[in-house]
Amino acid sequence: MFSAKQLSTEQVASLHQWAAEGASMYDLQRRVKEEFGISLTYMDTRFLVLDLGINLVEAVVEEPKLEEKPALTPTGMVSVTMDTLALPGALVSGKVEFSDGETAIWMLDQSGRPGLDPDTAGYRPSQPDIVEFQKQLRTLLESSEKY
């Protein structure tokens, strides 16, 4: 195991300078080997940094800015379609496009309970869209031979 006492004051000063310049733990380990001829394990390097009170400067990484989606313009219309083959576990299923352009998959299970799976996580249609969806769904189911 390596000890910080084995380094000269110049070597310790170099380690502090490299760390201030943004060197990572790996960089310090590599430079100690290249410039001082001392081979250290990662753990030895970690203990050396702790023993000498070296503060590693983390590189500031800018997070990429997420592009904002353009606001969807309500069309005022809700469109409901029924699948020719229902989803597994569903009596009937289909797709719906709400007035704001958001889409979802709808289904009625074997007990007649409705389900709605929007394409955008957490999306909730407006109350007028829900009412229009229910009207169109009822009309679609009544005119269908399946139901």
N, C-alpha and C positions, 0 to 999 in steps of 0.2 A: 504494500500500500504506500502511496506517495504522500509526502508531507509537505506543506507549504514552507516549512523551515529549510527545505533543500534548495529553495530559490534565493537568488541574490536580490538586493533592493532594486536593482535596475530591471531585473526580470519581472518583479512584482509591479513596478511602475509601467512596464510594457503591457502587462496583462490589463491593468486599469485603463490604459490609453486605448487598447484595442476594444475593450468593452464599451468605452465612451464613444468610440467611432461606430458602434452598432454591431460588433461581432457577436455571433451566436455562440452557444456552448460548443457546437461542432467546430466553429471557426477558431475558438480559443484552443481547443484540443489539437487541431491541425497545426496551428501556428507555433504552439509550444514544441511540437515534434519537429517542425521544419527549422525553426530559428534557435531553439535551445537544445535540440537533440534528445528531448525527454519524451518518451512514449507513455501516454496516459490512457487509461480506460475512460469511458464516458463518466462512470461513477467517480473515479479519481478527480476528473475535471470538475464535476459537480461539487465535490467536497472542497476542492481548492477554491472555487468561486465563493463558497460559503465561508470558508476559513479566512479568506482575505477581504471579505465584505465587498466583493465586486458586484456592482449593480448592472445587470444586463439591460441594455436599452432595446425594448421591443420595437421592431419596425412598424410604423403606423401603416396599416393597410386600409386604403379607402374602399368602403363597400360600394359595389356598383349601384348606381341609382336605378331603381326599378322604373321602367317606363309606365306612366299612368295610362290606363286604358281610356280611350275617349268615351265620354259619357254616351250611353246608348240613348238614342232618341225614341221615345215611345211612339209606336205606330198606331196605337189605339185599338189594335186588333189582337185577339188571342186565337191561335190556330191549334186545333187538336186533331191528331190522326191516331188510327188504331193499327197495331201490328197484325199481319196475317197469321203469324205464329206467336202465341203469347210467350212471355218470359217463363222460365221454369218456376213452378210454384204459384203462377198467376192464372187466374181465370181468363182475364183479358189484360192487355197492356198496350202501350203506344207512346207517342211523343207529343209534347206540347211546346209551343213557342208563345211566350207571353208578350205583352205589348211593348216591353222595354227591350226586346230582342233576346232575352235569356231563354234558354231551352232546358227541358227536363224530360225524364222518362216517368210515365205514370203507370200504375198497375192497380188491379183489384185482385186480392187474393181469394182463395177458395171460400173464405168466410164472408166475402164482400167488403173487406176492409180496404180502404184506399191507401196507396203509397205514392210518394212523389220523390224522385231522385234528381235534383237539379245538377246541371253540368258544372256550375260554379258552386264550390263548397260554401255553405252558409247562406246561400241565396234564399230569400223569402219573397214570393210574389206579392204584389199589392192586393189589398182587399177587393177592389173592383175586378182585378184580373182573376182572382180566385172564384168570384161569383160567375164571371163569364166562362171560365174553364169548366165549372160545374154544369152550367147550362149546356155548353157544347158537348160535354161528355155524356150527359143524359140523352141528348138528341142523338148522338152517335150510337150509343148503346141501344136505344129504342129502335133505331133503324137497322141495326145489325142482326144478322141471322144467328150469330154465335151466342148472344146473351139471352 
